[in-house]
């Protein structure tokens, strides 16, 4: 990494935003620990002022209505200037009776009601004979207007401390909105003056405020409209967040592809042999993807490409052709899968074709004996092995390649930007191809993979059967079992998927273990269970027995979601289908329909169904197009969950709301690209502003990647 220009420390002017919240008046140990948990501070670290700043309100309470008691209607939130007349505390020994305070203004009378108000604080807050401003929601009781537990009671001279337009924030147990609002005010007041990274023309055309003003408008709005999700302030902040993300991805891309590849010479001798060995001809989509990959390999730039295809679109064959092309140029390839089950399965598919085509192909797993592992490592180091298959551990361990030219990563969404960078250091000139069976909507491709070129497979290879999908209530359980028994007796195999491993107190969901016990009563030793808490060896053994048709029914949690291939399995039953996301349902359904017989997928749900759940099940029933399903999933669920971003360290958004701000992503993508083309070293005032943006949105991991000049 070039020194000098890139190893600058964080700009001093940002210090107020990076200080620990503990340094703020009123934050003690207990609150500091609570905030660190709430904002997800890394282990052993504390939450910082920036966390508060980036915590967006979820709504607004408008207290500006000051109409007097007579003009205040039922259910309205009003602010009244009241004269306190008298108190009526509850009779002794009757704590359930409320404490009532009678008050009036020039237009009428009102009661203020407090339940379980002990310690005399109500009398102190509302002294008889004095005036107080009171804000809250108007209710009626016995024909009288009242406010139960007013939100604010303030003295006339402190009226300016009553927030007439009050943001409402997401909270956690133990954190009051009052305490959070106080912190927000203190942090917003310390936002430093920072250079502008948005073009002046864009600011005036879109009527956007600067960063500090935008934060003030959202957190301390003068009018409710200031903080709306579509208002200029929030749009500007959403754009900033997108821009920081796009800039970071573009820097990753520049690092990956900047003239560090090798222009590969390919002869077609091995690829022709491989395609002649395939039992079917390649689809148009596969041929196009292979051509794009080969063009990348032949160019002196390094390849960084995402191959996305629907379930069963034949991505593995495209990867095999890419690895065969790499072997023609004399270099090796590594194929990495997220689990050992998947790695073994890829190996089983590839090995016979590789052997027939004269390609050395080896599997590396954690379960091999030491001598076996030594022998395989020696074959890899000598170059005798052209293709190595394993899990993500491949790039973290002691493996020495003779000349690693291509890395293929299966199931991209478990493999974020940092892993992509770490991996590319393993072979300095390595091309990178990542595959995902989760069709990703365009917005998310930009968000998470803006650093990669994209190839898409839409059609399915010949011979794939359509899958009949039905939706049924769990109340029809007995009918389902009778039908399933008839199908299994006739030679079929089936999956039965449940959402949880064991019964949970909170979710009344039939767990995999309970369902397994129930199904054993009917199917005896022909049914087995596989779930995520089992050891890899135990899972492998059950899967092998199922593949060999020794078992007829496999009860599973979603461990079978990705890539399990049992062509004879033609029935998929998903219990509590209403609890799964669309992409997940689509992935699970894709485990059947892989053989020659017609397949069925049955979605069992429990009443009552929410509107969203109904829409999800209807979508799955009506289409098998994964790209359509992914777009619909984005609408129904929002982007955070779609790629499992919460688990995978991928960017979930805090300021941008994809449904509302999606149009700004393309704009941010183009601007980030133009900026780095114009100023690749991010130097000068423009560069300084861009670096500050990266720090503000915690994308500073990308800063060392900025090329000097």
C-alpha positions as CSV (number, residue, x, y, z in Angstrom):
1,X,0.0,0.0,0.0
2,X,1.6,3.3,-1.0
3,X,2.6,5.3,2.0
4,X,2.3,9.0,2.4
5,X,-0.9,10.3,0.9
6,X,-3.0,7.4,2.2
7,X,-1.8,6.9,5.8
8,X,-3.1,10.3,6.9
9,X,-4.8,10.1,10.4
10,X,-8.5,10.9,10.7
11,X,-9.0,14.7,10.3
12,X,-8.8,16.5,13.6
13,X,-12.0,18.5,12.9
14,X,-14.0,15.2,13.1
15,X,-12.9,14.5,16.7
16,X,-16.1,15.8,18.4
17,X,-18.1,13.2,16.5
18,X,-15.7,10.3,17.4
19,X,-15.6,11.0,21.1
20,X,-17.1,8.4,23.4
21,X,-20.7,9.1,24.6
22,X,-19.3,8.7,28.1
23,X,-17.6,12.1,27.8
24,X,-21.0,13.7,27.4
25,X,-22.6,15.3,30.6
26,X,-25.2,13.0,32.1
27,X,-23.9,9.7,30.6
28,X,-22.8,7.4,33.4
29,X,-21.4,3.8,33.2
30,X,-24.9,2.2,33.0
31,X,-26.2,4.4,30.2
32,X,-22.8,4.1,28.3
33,X,-23.0,0.3,28.4
34,X,-26.7,0.4,27.3
35,X,-25.9,2.7,24.4
36,X,-22.9,0.6,23.3
37,X,-25.2,-2.4,23.1
38,X,-28.0,-0.5,21.4
39,X,-25.7,0.9,18.7
40,X,-23.8,-2.4,18.2
41,X,-20.4,-1.0,19.2
42,X,-17.6,-3.5,18.5
43,X,-16.7,-5.8,21.5
44,X,-14.9,-3.8,24.2
45,X,-15.6,-0.4,22.5
46,X,-18.0,2.4,23.4
47,X,-20.7,4.1,21.4
48,X,-19.6,7.5,20.0
49,X,-21.3,10.8,19.3
50,X,-21.5,9.8,15.6
51,X,-23.8,6.9,16.5
52,X,-26.3,9.3,18.0
53,X,-26.1,11.6,15.0
54,X,-26.8,8.7,12.6
55,X,-29.7,7.4,14.6
56,X,-32.6,8.7,12.6
57,X,-36.1,9.6,14.0
58,X,-38.9,7.3,13.0
59,X,-41.6,10.0,13.3
60,X,-42.6,13.4,14.5
61,X,-44.9,14.7,17.2
62,X,-46.3,18.2,16.4
63,X,-47.1,20.2,19.6
64,X,-47.5,23.5,17.8
65,X,-51.3,23.5,18.2
66,X,-52.0,26.1,20.9
67,X,-55.8,26.7,20.5
68,X,-56.9,26.8,24.1
69,X,-59.1,24.2,25.9
70,X,-62.3,25.0,24.0
71,X,-60.6,24.6,20.6
72,X,-58.8,21.3,21.5
73,X,-60.5,18.2,19.9
74,X,-60.5,14.6,21.0
75,X,-57.3,12.8,20.2
76,X,-55.4,16.0,19.3
77,X,-52.0,16.8,20.6
78,X,-52.1,20.3,22.0
79,X,-50.0,22.7,24.1
80,X,-52.0,24.7,26.6
81,X,-51.2,27.6,29.0
82,X,-53.1,26.5,32.1
83,X,-53.9,28.0,35.5
84,X,-53.7,25.3,38.2
85,X,-56.9,25.4,40.4
86,X,-56.8,22.3,42.8
87,X,-55.5,18.8,43.3
88,X,-57.5,15.7,44.1
89,X,-55.2,12.9,45.3
90,X,-56.5,9.3,45.5
91,X,-58.1,8.3,48.8
92,X,-55.8,6.6,51.2
93,X,-55.4,2.8,50.4
94,X,-56.9,3.1,46.9
95,X,-53.8,3.4,44.7
96,X,-55.7,2.4,41.5
97,X,-57.7,5.7,41.7
98,X,-55.8,8.4,39.8
99,X,-54.5,11.7,41.1
100,X,-56.5,14.5,39.3
101,X,-55.4,18.1,38.8
102,X,-58.2,20.6,37.9
103,X,-57.0,23.6,35.7
104,X,-58.5,26.2,33.4
105,X,-57.7,28.8,30.8
106,X,-59.9,31.7,29.5
107,X,-61.8,29.3,27.2
108,X,-62.7,26.4,29.5
109,X,-61.8,23.7,32.1
110,X,-59.6,20.6,31.9
111,X,-58.4,17.8,34.2
112,X,-54.8,16.4,34.2
113,X,-54.8,12.7,35.2
114,X,-51.9,10.8,36.8
115,X,-52.0,7.1,37.7
116,X,-49.8,5.8,40.6
117,X,-48.2,9.2,41.1
118,X,-46.3,8.8,44.4
119,X,-43.8,11.0,46.2
120,X,-45.6,14.3,45.8
121,X,-44.0,15.2,42.4
122,X,-47.3,16.1,40.8
123,X,-47.9,18.8,43.5
124,X,-44.4,20.1,42.9
125,X,-44.8,20.2,39.1
126,X,-48.2,21.8,39.1
127,X,-48.4,24.2,42.2
128,X,-51.9,25.5,42.9
129,X,-52.4,29.1,41.8
130,X,-49.6,29.1,39.3
131,X,-49.4,28.9,35.5
132,X,-47.8,26.1,33.6
133,X,-47.5,25.1,29.9
134,X,-48.8,21.5,29.5
135,X,-48.5,19.4,26.3
136,X,-50.2,16.1,25.6
137,X,-53.2,14.3,24.0
138,X,-56.8,15.3,24.6
139,X,-59.1,12.6,26.0
140,X,-62.7,12.7,27.3
141,X,-64.0,11.2,30.6
142,X,-67.6,11.7,31.8
143,X,-68.0,14.5,29.3
144,X,-65.0,16.4,30.6
145,X,-61.8,17.1,28.7
146,X,-58.6,15.6,30.2
147,X,-55.0,14.9,29.4
148,X,-53.7,11.6,31.0
149,X,-49.9,11.8,31.8
150,X,-49.0,14.9,29.9
151,X,-45.8,14.6,27.9
152,X,-44.4,18.0,29.1
153,X,-45.1,20.4,32.0
154,X,-43.0,23.5,32.0
155,X,-42.8,26.9,33.7
156,X,-43.7,29.9,31.6
157,X,-40.1,31.2,31.6
158,X,-38.8,27.8,30.4
159,X,-41.3,27.6,27.5
160,X,-38.5,27.5,24.9
161,X,-37.3,24.1,26.3
162,X,-40.6,22.5,25.3
163,X,-40.0,21.0,21.8
164,X,-43.0,22.1,19.7
165,X,-41.9,19.8,16.9
166,X,-40.5,16.7,18.5
167,X,-38.8,13.8,16.7
168,X,-39.6,10.3,17.9
169,X,-36.8,7.8,17.9
170,X,-36.5,4.0,18.0
171,X,-35.6,3.1,21.6
172,X,-34.5,0.1,23.6
173,X,-35.5,-1.1,27.1
174,X,-34.0,1.2,29.6
175,X,-33.5,4.2,27.3
176,X,-36.1,6.9,27.5
177,X,-37.0,9.2,24.7
178,X,-36.3,12.2,27.0
179,X,-32.7,10.9,27.7
180,X,-32.0,10.3,24.1
181,X,-33.4,13.7,23.0
182,X,-31.1,15.4,25.4
183,X,-28.1,13.5,24.0
184,X,-29.2,14.3,20.4
185,X,-29.4,18.0,21.2
186,X,-25.9,18.0,22.7
187,X,-24.3,16.1,19.8
188,X,-26.0,18.1,17.0
189,X,-24.6,21.3,18.6
190,X,-21.1,19.9,18.1
191,X,-21.3,19.0,14.4
192,X,-18.2,20.7,13.0
193,X,-18.0,22.8,9.9
194,X,-16.8,20.4,7.2
195,X,-16.0,20.9,3.5
196,X,-18.8,20.1,1.0
197,X,-18.5,17.0,-1.2
198,X,-21.6,17.7,-3.3
199,X,-21.3,19.9,-6.4
200,X,-22.8,23.4,-5.8
201,X,-25.0,23.0,-8.9
202,X,-26.5,19.8,-7.4
203,X,-27.2,21.4,-4.1
204,X,-29.1,24.4,-5.6
205,X,-31.0,22.3,-8.1
206,X,-32.2,19.8,-5.4
207,X,-32.5,22.5,-2.8
208,X,-30.4,20.5,-0.4
209,X,-28.9,22.0,2.8
210,X,-25.3,21.3,3.8
211,X,-24.5,18.3,6.0
212,X,-24.6,20.1,9.4
213,X,-27.8,21.9,8.5
214,X,-29.4,18.7,7.3
215,X,-28.6,17.0,10.6
216,X,-30.1,19.9,12.5
217,X,-33.3,19.9,10.4
218,X,-33.8,16.2,10.9
219,X,-33.0,16.1,14.7
220,X,-34.2,19.5,15.8
221,X,-36.9,20.4,13.2
222,X,-38.5,23.8,13.2
223,X,-41.5,22.4,11.3
224,X,-42.7,18.8,10.9
225,X,-41.9,18.8,7.2
226,X,-38.2,19.4,7.9
227,X,-37.6,15.9,9.1
228,X,-39.9,14.0,6.7
229,X,-38.3,11.0,5.1
230,X,-38.7,12.6,1.6
231,X,-37.8,16.2,2.7
232,X,-34.6,17.8,1.3
233,X,-32.6,17.3,4.5
234,X,-33.2,13.5,4.7
235,X,-32.8,13.1,1.0
236,X,-29.4,14.8,1.2
237,X,-28.3,12.5,4.1
238,X,-29.5,9.4,2.3
239,X,-27.5,10.5,-0.8
240,X,-24.4,11.0,1.4
241,X,-24.7,7.5,2.8
242,X,-25.1,6.0,-0.7
243,X,-22.2,8.1,-2.0
244,X,-19.9,6.9,0.8
245,X,-20.8,3.3,0.1
246,X,-20.3,3.7,-3.7
247,X,-17.0,5.5,-3.2
248,X,-15.8,2.7,-1.0
249,X,-16.8,0.0,-3.5
250,X,-15.2,1.9,-6.4
251,X,-12.0,2.1,-4.4
252,X,-12.2,-1.7,-3.8
253,X,-12.8,-2.2,-7.5
254,X,-9.9,0.0,-8.5
255,X,-7.6,-1.9,-6.1
256,X,-8.8,-5.3,-7.5
257,X,-8.5,-4.5,-11.2
258,X,-5.9,-1.8,-11.4
259,X,-3.4,-3.4,-13.9
260,X,-2.6,-6.3,-11.6
261,X,-4.0,-9.0,-13.8
262,X,-2.3,-11.3,-16.3
263,X,-3.5,-11.4,-19.9
264,X,-4.1,-15.2,-20.2
265,X,-3.5,-17.1,-23.4
266,X,-6.2,-19.7,-23.9
267,X,-6.2,-22.5,-26.5
268,X,-9.7,-24.0,-26.2
269,X,-8.2,-27.5,-26.1
270,X,-9.5,-28.3,-22.6
271,X,-12.8,-26.3,-22.8
272,X,-13.8,-28.0,-26.0
273,X,-13.1,-31.4,-24.3
274,X,-15.2,-30.4,-21.2
275,X,-18.2,-29.1,-23.3
276,X,-18.2,-32.4,-25.3
277,X,-18.4,-34.3,-22.0
278,X,-21.5,-32.4,-20.7
279,X,-24.7,-34.4,-20.9
280,X,-26.6,-31.4,-22.4
281,X,-25.8,-28.4,-24.6
282,X,-25.1,-25.1,-22.9
283,X,-27.8,-22.4,-22.8
284,X,-27.4,-19.0,-24.6
285,X,-27.0,-17.4,-21.2
286,X,-24.3,-19.8,-20.2
287,X,-22.4,-19.3,-23.5
288,X,-22.6,-15.5,-23.1
289,X,-21.4,-15.6,-19.5
290,X,-18.4,-17.9,-20.4
291,X,-17.5,-15.5,-23.3
292,X,-17.5,-12.5,-20.8
293,X,-15.4,-14.4,-18.3
294,X,-12.9,-15.5,-21.0
295,X,-12.6,-11.9,-22.3
296,X,-11.9,-10.7,-18.7
297,X,-9.2,-13.4,-18.4
298,X,-7.6,-12.5,-21.7
299,X,-7.4,-8.8,-20.7
300,X,-4.4,-7.5,-18.6
301,X,-6.8,-6.1,-16.0
302,X,-7.8,-8.4,-13.1
303,X,-11.3,-9.9,-13.3
304,X,-13.7,-9.1,-10.6
305,X,-17.1,-10.5,-11.7
306,X,-20.3,-11.5,-10.1
307,X,-22.2,-14.4,-11.8
308,X,-25.8,-14.4,-10.7
309,X,-28.3,-17.0,-11.8
310,X,-31.6,-18.3,-10.7
311,X,-31.8,-21.6,-8.8
312,X,-30.8,-24.3,-11.2
313,X,-29.6,-22.0,-14.0
314,X,-26.3,-23.9,-14.3
315,X,-23.7,-21.6,-12.6
316,X,-21.4,-24.5,-11.7
317,X,-20.9,-25.5,-15.3
318,X,-20.0,-21.9,-16.2
319,X,-17.5,-21.9,-13.3
320,X,-16.1,-25.3,-14.6
321,X,-15.6,-23.8,-18.1
322,X,-13.8,-20.8,-16.5
323,X,-11.5,-23.1,-14.5
324,X,-10.8,-25.2,-17.7
325,X,-9.9,-22.0,-19.5
326,X,-7.5,-21.1,-16.7
327,X,-5.9,-24.5,-16.9
328,X,-5.3,-24.0,-20.6
329,X,-3.2,-20.9,-19.7
330,X,-1.2,-23.1,-17.3
331,X,-2.6,-21.7,-14.0
332,X,-4.7,-23.2,-11.2
333,X,-8.2,-22.4,-9.9
334,X,-9.8,-22.6,-6.5
335,X,-13.6,-23.1,-6.0
336,X,-14.8,-22.1,-2.5
337,X,-18.2,-23.0,-1.0
338,X,-19.7,-21.8,2.3
339,X,-20.0,-25.3,3.8
340,X,-18.3,-28.7,3.6
341,X,-21.6,-30.3,2.4
342,X,-21.6,-27.9,-0.6
343,X,-17.9,-28.2,-1.3
344,X,-18.2,-32.0,-1.4
345,X,-21.2,-31.7,-3.7
346,X,-19.4,-29.4,-6.1
347,X,-16.5,-31.9,-6.1
348,X,-18.8,-34.8,-6.8
349,X,-20.2,-32.9,-9.9
350,X,-16.8,-31.8,-11.2
351,X,-14.5,-34.7,-10.5
352,X,-15.8,-37.2,-13.2
353,X,-15.8,-34.5,-16.0
354,X,-12.3,-33.2,-14.9
355,X,-10.9,-36.8,-14.9
356,X,-12.3,-37.5,-18.4
357,X,-10.9,-34.1,-19.6
358,X,-7.5,-34.8,-18.1
359,X,-7.7,-32.0,-15.4
360,X,-6.4,-32.7,-11.9
361,X,-9.2,-31.9,-9.4
362,X,-8.9,-32.3,-5.6
363,X,-11.1,-31.7,-2.6
364,X,-9.7,-30.3,0.6
365,X,-11.8,-30.6,3.8
366,X,-11.2,-30.4,7.5
367,X,-11.9,-34.1,7.9
368,X,-9.0,-35.5,5.9
369,X,-6.3,-37.5,7.6
370,X,-2.9,-35.8,7.9
371,X,-1.1,-38.0,5.3
372,X,-4.0,-37.6,2.8
373,X,-3.9,-33.8,3.4
374,X,-0.1,-33.7,2.9
375,X,-0.3,-35.6,-0.4
376,X,-3.0,-33.3,-1.7
377,X,-1.1,-30.1,-0.6
378,X,2.0,-31.5,-2.4
379,X,0.0,-32.0,-5.6
380,X,-1.4,-28.4,-5.4
381,X,2.1,-26.9,-4.7
382,X,3.6,-28.8,-7.7
383,X,0.8,-27.7,-10.1
384,X,-0.3,-31.3,-10.8
385,X,-3.7,-30.3,-9.4
386,X,-5.5,-27.7,-11.7
387,X,-8.7,-27.3,-9.6
388,X,-9.0,-27.2,-5.8
389,X,-12.4,-27.4,-4.2
390,X,-12.9,-26.5,-0.5
391,X,-14.6,-24.1,1.9
392,X,-13.7,-20.5,2.6
393,X,-10.9,-21.9,4.8
394,X,-8.9,-22.3,1.5
395,X,-7.7,-18.8,1.6
396,X,-6.9,-18.6,5.3
397,X,-4.7,-21.6,5.6
398,X,-1.3,-23.1,4.8
399,X,-2.1,-23.9,1.2
400,X,0.6,-23.0,-1.3
401,X,-0.4,-22.9,-5.0
402,X,2.1,-23.2,-7.8
403,X,0.2,-20.5,-9.7
404,X,-3.3,-19.5,-8.6
405,X,-5.0,-17.8,-11.4
406,X,-8.7,-17.9,-10.6
407,X,-10.7,-18.0,-7.5
408,X,-14.4,-18.9,-7.7
409,X,-16.5,-18.1,-4.6
410,X,-19.9,-19.8,-4.3
411,X,-22.7,-18.0,-2.4
412,X,-21.4,-14.5,-2.6
413,X,-23.7,-13.0,0.0
414,X,-21.8,-14.7,2.8
415,X,-18.6,-13.1,1.5
416,X,-18.3,-9.4,1.9
417,X,-15.9,-6.8,0.5
418,X,-13.2,-7.4,3.2
419,X,-13.1,-11.1,2.3
420,X,-12.9,-10.2,-1.4
421,X,-9.8,-8.1,-0.6
422,X,-8.2,-10.6,1.7
423,X,-8.6,-13.3,-0.9
424,X,-7.2,-11.4,-3.7
425,X,-3.9,-11.1,-1.7
426,X,-3.5,-14.9,-1.8
427,X,-2.7,-14.9,-5.5
428,X,-1.4,-11.5,-6.4
429,X,-2.7,-11.6,-10.0
430,X,-5.7,-13.7,-9.3
431,X,-9.0,-13.3,-11.2
432,X,-12.1,-13.4,-9.0
433,X,-15.5,-14.9,-10.0
434,X,-18.2,-14.9,-7.4
435,X,-21.5,-16.8,-7.9
436,X,-24.8,-16.3,-6.2
437,X,-28.0,-18.3,-6.5
438,X,-29.9,-15.4,-4.8
439,X,-31.0,-13.3,-7.7
440,X,-30.2,-9.8,-6.6
441,X,-32.3,-6.8,-7.7
442,X,-30.3,-4.1,-9.6
443,X,-30.4,-1.7,-6.7
444,X,-28.7,-4.2,-4.4
445,X,-26.2,-5.2,-7.0
446,X,-25.1,-1.6,-7.0
447,X,-25.2,-1.3,-3.2
448,X,-23.2,-4.4,-2.4
449,X,-21.3,-5.3,-5.6
450,X,-20.8,-1.9,-7.2
451,X,-17.1,-3.0,-7.4
452,X,-17.9,-5.9,-9.7
453,X,-18.9,-6.6,-13.3
454,X,-22.1,-8.7,-13.5
455,X,-23.1,-11.7,-15.7
456,X,-26.6,-13.0,-15.3
457,X,-28.1,-16.4,-16.2
458,X,-31.9,-16.2,-16.6
459,X,-32.9,-19.4,-18.4
460,X,-32.8,-22.9,-17.0
461,X,-30.9,-25.8,-18.8
462,X,-33.0,-28.2,-20.8
463,X,-34.7,-31.1,-19.0
464,X,-35.5,-29.0,-15.9
465,X,-39.1,-29.7,-14.9
466,X,-41.5,-26.9,-13.8
467,X,-42.5,-27.2,-10.1
468,X,-46.2,-27.3,-9.1
469,X,-46.6,-25.0,-6.1
470,X,-49.6,-25.2,-3.7
471,X,-50.5,-23.2,-0.6
472,X,-52.3,-25.0,2.2
473,X,-53.3,-24.4,5.9
474,X,-51.6,-26.6,8.5
475,X,-55.1,-27.7,9.5
476,X,-55.0,-30.0,6.5
477,X,-52.0,-31.9,8.1
478,X,-53.7,-35.3,8.0
479,X,-54.5,-35.0,4.3
480,X,-50.9,-33.9,3.6
481,X,-49.5,-36.9,5.4
482,X,-51.8,-39.4,3.6
483,X,-50.8,-37.9,0.2
484,X,-47.1,-37.8,1.1
485,X,-47.2,-41.5,2.2
486,X,-48.7,-42.5,-1.2
487,X,-46.0,-40.6,-3.1
488,X,-43.1,-42.0,-1.0
489,X,-44.5,-45.6,-1.3
490,X,-44.4,-45.0,-5.1
491,X,-40.7,-44.2,-4.9
492,X,-40.5,-40.5,-4.5
493,X,-38.3,-38.6,-1.9
494,X,-39.2,-35.5,-0.1
495,X,-37.9,-32.6,2.0
496,X,-39.8,-31.3,5.0
497,X,-38.5,-27.9,6.1
498,X,-39.2,-26.2,9.5
499,X,-38.1,-22.8,10.7
500,X,-36.6,-23.7,14.1
501,X,-34.6,-26.5,15.7
502,X,-36.5,-26.7,18.9
503,X,-39.7,-25.2,20.4
504,X,-39.3,-21.6,21.5
505,X,-41.2,-20.0,24.3
506,X,-42.0,-16.9,22.2
507,X,-42.8,-18.4,18.8
508,X,-45.5,-21.0,18.6
509,X,-43.8,-22.7,15.7
510,X,-43.5,-26.4,15.3
511,X,-39.8,-27.1,15.6
512,X,-37.8,-29.5,13.4
513,X,-37.3,-31.9,16.3
514,X,-41.0,-32.1,17.3
515,X,-42.0,-32.5,13.6
516,X,-39.4,-35.2,13.2
517,X,-40.8,-37.1,16.2
518,X,-44.3,-36.7,14.8
519,X,-43.4,-37.9,11.3
520,X,-41.4,-40.9,12.7
521,X,-44.8,-42.3,13.9
522,X,-45.9,-42.7,10.2
523,X,-42.6,-43.2,8.3
524,X,-40.4,-45.0,10.9
525,X,-36.7,-45.2,10.0
526,X,-37.3,-43.9,6.5
527,X,-37.3,-40.3,7.9
528,X,-34.2,-38.5,9.3
529,X,-33.4,-35.0,10.7
530,X,-30.7,-32.6,9.7
531,X,-30.1,-29.1,11.3
532,X,-27.5,-26.5,11.9
533,X,-26.5,-27.6,15.4
534,X,-25.4,-31.0,14.2
535,X,-21.7,-31.6,13.6
536,X,-20.6,-31.4,9.9
537,X,-19.9,-35.1,9.9
538,X,-23.3,-36.0,11.2
539,X,-25.0,-33.8,8.7
540,X,-22.9,-35.2,5.9
541,X,-23.8,-38.8,6.9
542,X,-27.6,-38.0,6.8
543,X,-27.3,-36.2,3.5
544,X,-25.4,-39.1,2.0
545,X,-28.0,-41.6,3.1
546,X,-30.7,-39.4,1.6
547,X,-28.7,-39.0,-1.7
548,X,-28.4,-42.8,-1.8
549,X,-32.2,-43.2,-1.5
550,X,-31.8,-45.1,1.8
551,X,-34.0,-42.4,3.4
552,X,-37.3,-41.3,1.9
553,X,-38.0,-38.1,3.9
554,X,-35.6,-35.5,5.2
555,X,-36.8,-33.1,7.9
556,X,-34.5,-30.1,7.9
557,X,-34.1,-26.5,9.0
558,X,-32.9,-24.1,6.4
559,X,-29.4,-25.7,6.3
560,X,-30.5,-27.2,3.0
561,X,-31.3,-23.8,1.5
562,X,-28.3,-23.5,-0.7
563,X,-27.1,-25.9,-3.3
564,X,-28.1,-29.3,-2.0
565,X,-28.6,-31.5,-5.1
566,X,-30.6,-34.7,-4.8
567,X,-32.2,-35.2,-8.3
568,X,-34.6,-38.0,-7.1
569,X,-36.2,-35.6,-4.5
570,X,-39.3,-34.3,-6.1
571,X,-41.4,-33.0,-3.1
572,X,-40.7,-30.0,-0.9
573,X,-42.9,-29.3,2.0
574,X,-42.2,-26.0,3.8
575,X,-44.0,-25.7,7.2
576,X,-44.7,-22.2,8.6
577,X,-44.0,-20.8,5.1
578,X,-45.4,-17.5,6.3
579,X,-42.2,-17.1,8.4
580,X,-39.8,-17.3,5.5
581,X,-38.7,-14.5,3.3
582,X,-39.5,-14.8,-0.4
583,X,-35.9,-15.3,-1.5
584,X,-35.6,-18.1,1.0
585,X,-38.8,-19.8,-0.1
586,X,-37.6,-19.6,-3.7
587,X,-34.2,-21.1,-2.7
588,X,-35.8,-23.9,-0.9
589,X,-38.2,-24.7,-3.7
590,X,-35.2,-24.9,-6.0
591,X,-34.0,-28.0,-4.2
592,X,-36.6,-30.0,-6.1
593,X,-37.3,-30.1,-9.8
594,X,-33.7,-31.2,-10.5
595,X,-34.5,-34.7,-11.9
596,X,-36.6,-36.0,-14.7
597,X,-39.9,-36.4,-12.8
598,X,-42.4,-33.6,-12.2
599,X,-42.0,-32.0,-8.8
600,X,-44.2,-30.3,-6.2
601,X,-43.7,-27.7,-3.5
602,X,-46.3,-27.4,-0.7
603,X,-46.3,-24.2,1.4
604,X,-48.0,-24.9,4.8
605,X,-49.1,-21.9,6.8
606,X,-50.7,-21.2,10.1
607,X,-53.7,-18.9,10.5
608,X,-54.1,-16.0,10.7
609,X,-51.9,-14.6,7.9
610,X,-50.8,-11.0,7.7
611,X,-51.2,-9.1,4.5
612,X,-47.5,-9.2,3.8
613,X,-47.3,-13.0,4.4
614,X,-50.3,-13.4,2.0
615,X,-48.6,-11.4,-0.7
616,X,-45.4,-13.4,-0.2
617,X,-47.1,-16.8,-0.6
618,X,-49.1,-15.5,-3.6
619,X,-45.9,-14.4,-5.3
620,X,-44.2,-17.7,-4.8
621,X,-47.2,-19.6,-6.1
622,X,-47.6,-17.5,-9.2
623,X,-44.0,-17.4,-10.5
624,X,-40.7,-19.3,-10.7
625,X,-38.7,-16.3,-12.0
626,X,-36.2,-15.6,-9.2
627,X,-35.5,-12.0,-10.5
628,X,-39.1,-11.1,-10.3
629,X,-39.3,-12.7,-6.8
630,X,-36.2,-10.7,-5.7
631,X,-37.7,-7.4,-6.8
632,X,-41.0,-8.2,-5.0
633,X,-39.0,-9.3,-1.9
634,X,-37.3,-5.9,-1.9
635,X,-40.7,-4.2,-1.9
636,X,-42.1,-6.3,0.8
637,X,-39.1,-6.6,3.1
638,X,-36.6,-3.8,2.5
639,X,-33.1,-4.4,1.6
640,X,-31.5,-5.1,5.0
641,X,-32.7,-8.7,5.3
642,X,-32.5,-9.6,1.7
643,X,-28.9,-10.7,1.6
644,X,-28.7,-11.6,5.2
645,X,-26.8,-8.3,5.6
646,X,-27.3,-8.3,9.4
647,X,-25.1,-11.4,9.7
648,X,-22.6,-10.8,6.9
649,X,-21.2,-7.5,7.8
650,X,-22.6,-5.9,4.6
651,X,-23.9,-2.4,4.7
652,X,-27.4,-2.1,6.1
653,X,-28.5,1.5,5.8
654,X,-29.1,3.9,8.7
655,X,-30.1,7.1,6.9
656,X,-31.3,5.9,3.5
657,X,-34.6,4.1,3.2
658,X,-34.4,2.1,0.0
659,X,-38.0,2.3,-0.9
660,X,-38.0,6.1,-0.7
661,X,-34.5,7.0,-1.7
662,X,-33.7,4.3,-4.3
663,X,-33.5,6.9,-7.1
664,X,-30.5,8.4,-5.4
665,X,-28.4,5.3,-5.6
666,X,-27.8,5.4,-9.4
667,X,-26.9,9.1,-9.0
668,X,-24.4,8.3,-6.2
669,X,-22.9,5.4,-8.2
670,X,-22.3,7.7,-11.2
671,X,-20.9,10.5,-9.1
672,X,-18.5,8.2,-7.2
673,X,-17.2,6.8,-10.5
674,X,-16.8,10.2,-12.0
675,X,-15.0,11.5,-8.9
676,X,-12.4,8.7,-8.9
677,X,-11.8,9.0,-12.7
678,X,-11.3,12.8,-12.2
679,X,-9.2,12.5,-9.0
680,X,-8.0,8.9,-8.4
681,X,-5.7,10.0,-5.5
682,X,-8.5,12.0,-3.8
683,X,-6.1,14.9,-3.5
684,X,-6.8,18.7,-2.9
685,X,-9.9,20.2,-1.4
686,X,-12.2,17.9,-3.3
687,X,-10.3,14.8,-2.1
688,X,-10.3,16.0,1.5
689,X,-14.1,16.4,1.4
690,X,-14.5,12.9,0.0
691,X,-12.2,11.4,2.7
692,X,-14.2,13.1,5.4
693,X,-17.3,11.6,3.9
694,X,-15.7,8.1,4.1
695,X,-14.8,8.7,7.8
696,X,-18.3,10.0,8.6
697,X,-20.0,6.8,7.2
698,X,-17.4,4.4,8.7
699,X,-16.0,3.5,5.3
700,X,-12.4,4.5,6.2
701,X,-11.3,0.9,5.6
702,X,-11.3,2.0,2.0
703,X,-9.0,5.0,2.6
704,X,-5.7,3.0,2.4
705,X,-6.8,1.8,-1.0
706,X,-6.7,5.3,-2.5
707,X,-3.9,5.3,-5.0
708,X,-1.2,7.9,-4.5
709,X,-1.8,10.4,-7.3
